[in-house]
Amino acid sequence: MTLPIDPKDILGKIKKRARALGPAGARARKMLEYRKQRGAVSMQPNILVINPGSTSDDIGYYRGNKPVFEVTVRYSLTDLEPYEGKNVTEQLPLRKKLILDYLIDHKVPLKEIDAVIGRGGFIRSVAGGVYEVNDQMVSDLETGRYGGIHPCNLGGILAREIAKYAKCPSFIANPVVIDELQPLARYSGMPENPRISIFHALSQKRVARLIAEKQGTIYEKVNCIVCHGGGGISIGAHRKGKVVDVSNGYEGEGPMTPQRSGTVPCAGLTAMCFSGKYTQKDIRLKMRGKGGLAAYTGTYDVKELEEFIQNGKKRPGSLICCTREKAKEALDAMIYQMSKEIGAQAVVLEGKVDFIALTGGLMHSKYIPHEIARQVGWIAPIYVFPGSEEKDALRDAARRALENPSMVKHYS
């Protein structure tokens, strides 16, 4: 016979654990107070997830495991026109109102929310994990002190703003600037220009954790390679819970992508920079925005490109500017470079690879994961997770933080 769990017993156990941690338990005790205000500790907490993008917000609210709503809200050019050329933080009132409106429309009382978690933005380089949003983090996100202002910076700020109304904790988890690189991985050949870690950390760690559990183990005990393929591509070597090496797809490392050039010949790039033909903005666009498949074929829409390769027909208004043969060759070149980078990360792990994970929007294609598997399947078993796991990753991170407050890290 299974006895019902008394929330007071759970509360007592958490309180005892927080006291045992001494000074290190300050954050645990603070979050405990948040939860005491609700009269009991919920075994299935209610969590609001906020994942902002350049022209959209991905929002989800969950009562325990049940989604109340999951929505991707896209902003029109008219919506964003007043903010053109301004700091992205100017959009906070617009985006905050939209989130609050959704909560009102779905009759979600603010007092029932146990935690709000946002996508992590460009803060200083940190180790992986869950961080409570504090004044220092908000300041760094607002000013773009590290890496500039990106729409994902709004995640932590919005989470804290909503959490103030709900009187609950606010978090970010596994931001793009996670840095767990091993020392040798930092060498670039130029001491003034070391390799840095910027990648799809949230997605990569989520998928690796899921597959490890599927194999009957935990993420902290496996070696794996994770490839996230979208507009940008990052491929990381995960060793026992840490990403010890990774291609920095944001800054132009690794394979070319639908929009980015990836690693390019240094001498040729230097010559272009000093030729007088290009401005710094032109070069940056060639590296990120108009590089990769967009530069070779005219489009970064991989689905459209695959349709053209298969039937030779272009969509109305298509930007494709090459033949079917050239389009296929460019797509195959991207896949070749992705496979080559996976092979390189296998060397980082000295061939001891438990599995390879392929995730991100590119993996909705049947052709791309099939070709990657054909080229690198001999290294380790391959798992394919099409699309993004980011909302689920954020929700689960907030849940773990509430269940075990001592795991929450402090940003300073």
NUFIZA-661689 format. One record per residue (C-alpha): z, y negated, x negated; residue number from 1. Coordinates in Angstrom, 2 decimals. Layout:
N
R       up    north     east  seq
R        Z        Y        X  NUM
...
***
This chain:
412
R       up    north     east  seq
R     0.00     0.00     0.00    1
R    -0.97    -3.42    -1.34    2
R     1.65    -6.12    -0.81    3
R     0.51    -9.70    -0.03    4
R     0.67   -12.12    -2.94    5
R     3.21   -14.89    -2.52    6
R     1.78   -18.21    -3.80    7
R     5.31   -19.22    -4.86    8
R     5.44   -16.26    -7.25    9
R     2.13   -17.34    -8.81   10
R     3.41   -20.91    -9.09   11
R     6.54   -19.69   -10.87   12
R     4.54   -17.62   -13.36   13
R     2.28   -20.56   -14.25   14
R     5.31   -22.86   -14.60   15
R     7.00   -20.37   -16.95   16
R     3.81   -20.08   -19.05   17
R     3.48   -23.88   -19.27   18
R     7.09   -24.25   -20.46   19
R     6.62   -21.55   -23.08   20
R     3.72   -23.51   -24.57   21
R     6.05   -26.44   -25.44   22
R     4.18   -29.66   -26.33   23
R     0.88   -27.79   -26.16   24
R     1.56   -27.12   -22.51   25
R     1.52   -30.78   -21.47   26
R    -1.95   -30.50   -19.95   27
R    -0.98   -27.26   -18.23   28
R     2.05   -28.92   -16.66   29
R    -0.05   -31.92   -15.58   30
R    -2.53   -29.71   -13.74   31
R     0.33   -27.73   -12.26   32
R     1.56   -30.94   -10.64   33
R    -1.89   -31.50    -9.13   34
R    -1.72   -28.07    -7.56   35
R     1.88   -28.37    -6.38   36
R     0.80   -31.38    -4.31   37
R    -1.17   -28.96    -2.15   38
R     1.93   -26.90    -1.43   39
R     0.59   -23.65    -2.91   40
R    -1.68   -22.30    -5.59   41
R    -4.93   -21.13    -4.08   42
R    -6.22   -17.79    -5.34   43
R    -9.74   -19.03    -4.50   44
R    -9.79   -22.75    -5.31   45
R   -12.10   -25.26    -3.69   46
R   -14.43   -26.79    -6.28   47
R   -16.98   -29.61    -6.25   48
R   -19.78   -29.31    -8.81   49
R   -21.92   -32.28    -9.93   50
R   -24.97   -31.81   -12.17   51
R   -26.92   -35.09   -12.51   52
R   -30.48   -35.32   -13.82   53
R   -32.94   -38.11   -14.49   54
R   -34.28   -38.28   -10.94   55
R   -31.99   -35.91    -9.03   56
R   -28.45   -34.68    -8.51   57
R   -27.63   -30.97    -8.18   58
R   -24.47   -30.78    -6.07   59
R   -22.46   -27.87    -4.75   60
R   -19.15   -27.50    -2.93   61
R   -17.40   -24.14    -2.76   62
R   -14.45   -22.94    -0.70   63
R   -13.44   -20.06    -2.88   64
R   -16.60   -17.99    -3.39   65
R   -18.28   -19.36    -0.28   66
R   -20.72   -22.26    -0.73   67
R   -20.21   -24.97     1.88   68
R   -23.38   -26.67     0.63   69
R   -25.69   -26.48    -2.36   70
R   -28.29   -29.20    -2.56   71
R   -30.63   -30.84    -5.03   72
R   -31.07   -34.47    -4.03   73
R   -34.15   -36.13    -5.47   74
R   -34.31   -39.90    -5.82   75
R   -37.56   -41.68    -5.05   76
R   -39.15   -44.30    -7.27   77
R   -38.02   -46.85    -4.67   78
R   -34.41   -45.66    -4.99   79
R   -34.43   -45.99    -8.77   80
R   -36.62   -49.11    -9.10   81
R   -33.64   -51.56    -9.08   82
R   -32.18   -49.73   -12.10   83
R   -35.32   -49.62   -14.24   84
R   -34.60   -50.75   -17.79   85
R   -30.83   -50.80   -17.17   86
R   -28.01   -48.61   -18.45   87
R   -27.98   -45.39   -16.42   88
R   -24.31   -46.05   -15.55   89
R   -25.58   -48.82   -13.22   90
R   -26.59   -45.95   -10.90   91
R   -22.98   -44.80   -10.44   92
R   -22.41   -46.52    -7.05   93
R   -25.66   -45.03    -5.67   94
R   -24.88   -41.50    -6.83   95
R   -21.19   -41.62    -5.93   96
R   -21.97   -42.75    -2.38   97
R   -24.45   -39.92    -1.98   98
R   -21.86   -37.31    -3.03   99
R   -19.20   -38.75    -0.75  100
R   -21.71   -38.84     2.12  101
R   -22.45   -35.14     1.67  102
R   -18.74   -34.34     1.73  103
R   -18.34   -36.37     4.94  104
R   -21.43   -34.80     6.55  105
R   -20.04   -31.32     5.88  106
R   -16.55   -32.32     7.09  107
R   -14.91   -31.69     3.72  108
R   -11.52   -33.47     3.54  109
R   -10.99   -34.87     0.06  110
R    -7.41   -33.58     0.01  111
R    -8.61   -29.95     0.10  112
R   -10.60   -30.23    -3.16  113
R    -8.77   -28.47    -6.01  114
R   -11.04   -29.64    -8.85  115
R   -14.23   -31.59    -9.56  116
R   -16.39   -30.57   -12.50  117
R   -19.46   -32.35   -13.87  118
R   -22.14   -31.47   -16.36  119
R   -21.10   -32.52   -19.86  120
R   -23.07   -35.30   -21.52  121
R   -23.42   -36.84   -24.97  122
R   -19.90   -37.11   -26.32  123
R   -18.83   -36.38   -29.89  124
R   -19.55   -32.86   -31.14  125
R   -16.93   -30.45   -29.80  126
R   -16.21   -26.72   -29.70  127
R   -17.16   -24.81   -26.58  128
R   -14.81   -24.72   -23.62  129
R   -13.50   -26.70   -20.65  130
R   -12.35   -30.30   -21.17  131
R   -10.38   -32.49   -18.79  132
R   -12.09   -35.85   -18.34  133
R    -9.95   -38.63   -19.84  134
R   -10.28   -42.34   -20.67  135
R   -11.74   -41.72   -24.12  136
R   -14.42   -39.39   -22.76  137
R   -15.41   -41.82   -20.01  138
R   -15.67   -44.64   -22.56  139
R   -17.92   -42.57   -24.84  140
R   -20.11   -41.50   -21.92  141
R   -20.48   -45.06   -20.61  142
R   -21.31   -46.64   -23.98  143
R   -23.57   -43.87   -25.28  144
R   -21.66   -43.98   -28.55  145
R   -22.84   -40.47   -29.41  146
R   -26.50   -39.72   -28.85  147
R   -27.25   -42.58   -26.47  148
R   -27.24   -42.80   -22.68  149
R   -28.67   -39.81   -20.82  150
R   -28.36   -39.11   -17.07  151
R   -26.19   -36.06   -17.84  152
R   -23.56   -38.57   -19.09  153
R   -22.93   -39.38   -15.43  154
R   -21.54   -35.88   -14.79  155
R   -18.12   -36.45   -16.29  156
R   -17.86   -40.01   -14.98  157
R   -18.74   -39.02   -11.40  158
R   -16.38   -36.04   -11.55  159
R   -13.49   -38.30   -12.47  160
R   -14.37   -40.93    -9.86  161
R   -14.44   -38.39    -7.03  162
R   -11.33   -36.63    -8.38  163
R    -9.38   -39.90    -8.14  164
R   -10.02   -39.96    -4.39  165
R    -9.14   -36.27    -4.06  166
R    -6.07   -36.55    -6.36  167
R    -7.15   -33.47    -8.32  168
R    -8.19   -32.75   -11.92  169
R   -11.70   -33.42   -13.22  170
R   -13.48   -31.41   -15.92  171
R   -16.64   -30.92   -17.90  172
R   -17.57   -27.61   -19.53  173
R   -19.72   -26.60   -22.48  174
R   -21.59   -29.91   -22.92  175
R   -24.94   -30.06   -24.74  176
R   -23.20   -31.24   -27.93  177
R   -21.15   -28.09   -28.52  178
R   -21.02   -27.54   -32.27  179
R   -19.98   -24.10   -33.48  180
R   -22.50   -23.91   -36.32  181
R   -21.56   -21.88   -39.38  182
R   -21.62   -23.94   -42.62  183
R   -24.93   -22.55   -43.94  184
R   -26.68   -23.47   -40.68  185
R   -26.05   -27.17   -41.28  186
R   -28.26   -27.35   -44.38  187
R   -31.62   -29.00   -43.73  188
R   -32.78   -29.67   -47.28  189
R   -31.80   -33.34   -46.92  190
R   -28.08   -34.15   -47.28  191
R   -28.64   -37.43   -45.43  192
R   -30.21   -35.58   -42.49  193
R   -28.20   -32.42   -41.70  194
R   -29.04   -30.05   -38.87  195
R   -27.02   -30.78   -35.75  196
R   -26.19   -28.77   -32.65  197
R   -27.65   -29.95   -29.33  198
R   -28.74   -27.23   -26.91  199
R   -28.48   -25.75   -23.41  200
R   -24.91   -24.65   -24.08  201
R   -23.79   -24.36   -20.47  202
R   -26.72   -22.13   -19.49  203
R   -26.69   -20.06   -22.68  204
R   -22.98   -19.26   -22.62  205
R   -22.99   -18.49   -18.89  206
R   -25.81   -15.95   -19.17  207
R   -24.34   -14.35   -22.29  208
R   -20.99   -13.98   -20.52  209
R   -22.62   -12.38   -17.44  210
R   -24.57    -9.85   -19.48  211
R   -21.54    -8.95   -21.60  212
R   -19.61    -8.23   -18.39  213
R   -22.56    -6.17   -17.13  214
R   -22.27    -4.09   -20.31  215
R   -18.58    -3.54   -19.68  216
R   -17.30    -5.88   -22.38  217
R   -16.58    -9.59   -22.89  218
R   -18.59   -12.42   -24.43  219
R   -16.11   -12.81   -27.28  220
R   -16.89    -9.28   -28.49  221
R   -20.70    -9.29   -28.57  222
R   -23.51   -10.53   -30.78  223
R   -26.51   -11.76   -28.84  224
R   -29.49   -14.10   -28.83  225
R   -30.08   -16.39   -25.85  226
R   -33.32   -18.27   -25.21  227
R   -33.24   -21.04   -22.60  228
R   -36.78   -22.08   -21.73  229
R   -37.53   -25.16   -19.64  230
R   -38.96   -28.58   -20.45  231
R   -37.02   -28.07   -23.67  232
R   -36.38   -24.74   -25.38  233
R   -33.27   -23.78   -27.32  234
R   -32.63   -20.39   -28.91  235
R   -29.14   -19.55   -30.16  236
R   -27.41   -16.84   -32.17  237
R   -24.08   -16.04   -30.48  238
R   -21.55   -14.23   -32.62  239
R   -18.29   -13.14   -30.97  240
R   -18.17   -16.08   -28.55  241
R   -19.54   -18.79   -30.85  242
R   -23.08   -20.14   -31.25  243
R   -23.28   -20.00   -35.03  244
R   -26.90   -21.18   -35.24  245
R   -29.27   -22.69   -32.69  246
R   -32.59   -24.51   -32.56  247
R   -32.05   -28.12   -31.53  248
R   -34.74   -28.35   -28.89  249
R   -33.65   -31.85   -27.87  250
R   -34.46   -33.38   -31.27  251
R   -37.62   -31.37   -31.92  252
R   -36.56   -28.18   -33.72  253
R   -37.80   -24.67   -33.09  254
R   -40.77   -23.70   -30.89  255
R   -43.01   -26.16   -29.14  256
R   -42.25   -26.46   -25.43  257
R   -44.11   -27.66   -22.33  258
R   -43.23   -31.27   -23.31  259
R   -41.94   -31.21   -26.91  260
R   -43.60   -30.65   -30.25  261
R   -40.91   -28.51   -31.84  262
R   -40.87   -28.19   -35.62  263
R   -43.93   -29.88   -37.16  264
R   -45.28   -30.16   -40.74  265
R   -43.23   -32.84   -42.52  266
R   -46.02   -34.27   -44.67  267
R   -48.36   -34.72   -41.71  268
R   -45.66   -36.36   -39.60  269
R   -44.75   -38.71   -42.45  270
R   -48.39   -39.72   -42.85  271
R   -48.66   -40.44   -39.13  272
R   -45.51   -42.55   -39.18  273
R   -46.84   -44.80   -41.95  274
R   -50.51   -44.84   -40.91  275
R   -50.14   -47.99   -38.83  276
R   -51.73   -46.23   -35.85  277
R   -48.49   -45.39   -34.09  278
R   -45.32   -47.20   -33.13  279
R   -41.93   -45.53   -33.33  280
R   -42.09   -45.12   -29.54  281
R   -45.48   -43.37   -29.86  282
R   -44.08   -40.88   -32.36  283
R   -41.01   -40.21   -30.26  284
R   -43.22   -39.51   -27.24  285
R   -45.32   -37.10   -29.29  286
R   -42.12   -35.31   -30.27  287
R   -40.53   -35.34   -26.82  288
R   -42.38   -36.08   -23.61  289
R   -46.05   -35.73   -24.54  290
R   -45.88   -32.99   -27.17  291
R   -46.30   -29.22   -26.95  292
R   -48.38   -27.86   -24.08  293
R   -48.85   -31.37   -22.68  294
R   -50.56   -32.44   -25.91  295
R   -52.86   -29.40   -26.07  296
R   -53.72   -28.96   -22.40  297
R   -52.93   -32.27   -20.65  298
R   -50.13   -30.84   -18.50  299
R   -46.55   -29.60   -18.90  300
R   -46.65   -27.75   -15.57  301
R   -46.62   -24.14   -16.75  302
R   -47.13   -22.73   -13.26  303
R   -50.29   -24.81   -12.80  304
R   -51.48   -23.82   -16.26  305
R   -51.03   -20.11   -15.51  306
R   -52.95   -20.47   -12.23  307
R   -55.80   -22.15   -14.12  308
R   -55.82   -19.42   -16.76  309
R   -55.97   -16.72   -14.06  310
R   -58.63   -18.14   -11.74  311
R   -60.23   -21.08   -13.58  312
R   -59.49   -23.46   -10.72  313
R   -57.62   -26.75   -11.10  314
R   -55.39   -28.28    -8.46  315
R   -56.46   -31.59    -6.87  316
R   -55.52   -34.39    -9.28  317
R   -54.90   -31.93   -12.11  318
R   -54.37   -33.37   -15.60  319
R   -55.59   -30.23   -17.39  320
R   -58.15   -31.32   -19.99  321
R   -59.12   -28.07   -21.73  322
R   -60.92   -24.79   -21.09  323
R   -59.23   -21.67   -19.74  324
R   -59.51   -20.09   -23.17  325
R   -57.82   -23.02   -24.90  326
R   -55.13   -23.16   -22.21  327
R   -54.29   -19.48   -22.74  328
R   -54.29   -19.89   -26.51  329
R   -51.85   -22.83   -26.29  330
R   -49.56   -20.89   -23.93  331
R   -49.67   -17.87   -26.23  332
R   -48.88   -20.12   -29.20  333
R   -45.72   -21.35   -27.47  334
R   -44.69   -17.77   -26.68  335
R   -45.45   -16.77   -30.28  336
R   -43.19   -19.53   -31.60  337
R   -40.41   -18.61   -29.16  338
R   -40.58   -14.98   -30.29  339
R   -40.61   -16.02   -33.94  340
R   -37.45   -18.10   -33.44  341
R   -35.74   -15.18   -31.71  342
R   -36.60   -13.08   -34.75  343
R   -35.11   -15.73   -37.03  344
R   -31.85   -15.71   -35.07  345
R   -31.77   -11.91   -35.38  346
R   -31.65   -12.46   -39.14  347
R   -28.72   -14.88   -38.65  348
R   -26.88   -12.01   -36.95  349
R   -27.96    -9.62   -39.76  350
R   -29.76    -7.43   -37.26  351
R   -26.58    -6.64   -35.32  352
R   -27.79    -7.78   -31.90  353
R   -26.33    -6.29   -28.70  354
R   -28.88    -7.94   -26.40  355
R   -31.42   -10.74   -26.00  356
R   -31.23   -12.97   -22.91  357
R   -34.14   -15.01   -21.53  358
R   -33.24   -17.73   -19.04  359
R   -34.39   -21.11   -17.72  360
R   -37.28   -22.22   -15.54  361
R   -40.00   -20.73   -17.79  362
R   -38.69   -17.26   -17.03  363
R   -39.88   -17.51   -13.41  364
R   -43.26   -16.72   -14.98  365
R   -44.12   -13.04   -15.13  366
R   -46.29   -13.46   -18.20  367
R   -43.92   -15.37   -20.53  368
R   -40.90   -13.00   -20.51  369
R   -43.23    -9.98   -20.58  370
R   -44.98   -11.26   -23.71  371
R   -41.70   -12.21   -25.42  372
R   -40.32    -8.74   -24.66  373
R   -43.45    -7.15   -26.08  374
R   -43.03    -9.05   -29.34  375
R   -39.25    -8.83   -29.87  376
R   -38.13    -5.95   -27.65  377
R   -37.68    -3.76   -30.73  378
R   -34.74    -5.93   -31.82  379
R   -32.42    -5.30   -28.86  380
R   -32.38    -4.75   -25.07  381
R   -33.75    -7.74   -23.15  382
R   -32.33    -9.26   -19.97  383
R   -34.18   -11.88   -17.91  384
R   -32.32   -14.48   -15.81  385
R   -34.96   -16.81   -14.30  386
R   -33.93   -20.35   -13.47  387
R   -30.69   -22.18   -14.09  388
R   -27.16   -20.79   -13.88  389
R   -25.61   -24.21   -14.42  390
R   -23.92   -24.74   -11.02  391
R   -22.38   -21.27   -11.11  392
R   -21.34   -21.82   -14.73  393
R   -19.56   -25.06   -13.86  394
R   -17.86   -23.60   -10.80  395
R   -16.57   -20.59   -12.76  396
R   -15.40   -22.81   -15.62  397
R   -13.34   -24.95   -13.22  398
R   -11.91   -21.83   -11.63  399
R   -10.85   -20.44   -15.01  400
R    -9.27   -23.79   -15.88  401
R    -7.19   -23.79   -12.70  402
R    -6.15   -20.17   -13.16  403
R    -5.17   -20.72   -16.78  404
R    -4.39   -24.42   -17.43  405
R    -3.48   -23.73   -21.07  406
R    -7.15   -23.05   -21.87  407
R    -8.20   -26.63   -20.99  408
R    -9.00   -28.67   -24.09  409
R    -8.18   -32.30   -24.84  410
R   -10.94   -34.70   -25.83  411
R   -10.11   -37.38   -28.38  412
***
